[in-house]
Amino acid sequence: MFEVAESVELGLVFILIVGGLALLYFLQRWVRKAAEDEEGEGS
């Protein structure tokens, strides 16, 4: 029972880490794309 709870906890931590990294990655790409679009407009 204790081992199961530990594995579930590890799984949640793993998902949080992977999800956070993916979120940062896509956020960085989106910000970079938005910056390029603004430069392209030449405003």
C-alpha positions in Angstrom: 0.0 0.0 0.0 2.8 2.4 1.0 4.8 1.5 -2.2 1.8 2.3 -4.4 1.3 5.7 -2.8 5.0 6.4 -3.3 4.9 5.5 -7.0 1.8 7.6 -7.5 3.5 10.5 -5.8 6.6 10.1 -8.0 4.3 9.9 -11.1 2.6 13.1 -10.2 5.9 14.9 -9.6 7.2 13.5 -13.0 4.1 14.8 -14.8 4.4 18.2 -13.1 8.1 18.5 -14.1 7.4 17.4 -17.7 4.3 19.6 -18.0 6.2 22.6 -16.6 9.1 22.2 -19.1 6.7 21.7 -22.0 4.7 24.9 -20.9 8.0 26.9 -20.7 9.1 25.6 -24.1 5.8 26.5 -25.8 5.6 29.9 -24.0 9.2 30.7 -25.2 8.3 29.8 -28.8 5.1 31.8 -28.6 6.9 34.9 -27.2 9.6 34.6 -29.8 7.0 34.2 -32.6 5.1 37.3 -31.4 8.3 39.3 -31.3 9.2 38.3 -34.8 5.7 39.2 -36.0 6.0 42.7 -34.4 9.4 43.2 -36.1 7.9 42.0 -39.4 5.1 44.6 -39.3 7.7 47.4 -39.1 5.5 49.6 -36.8 
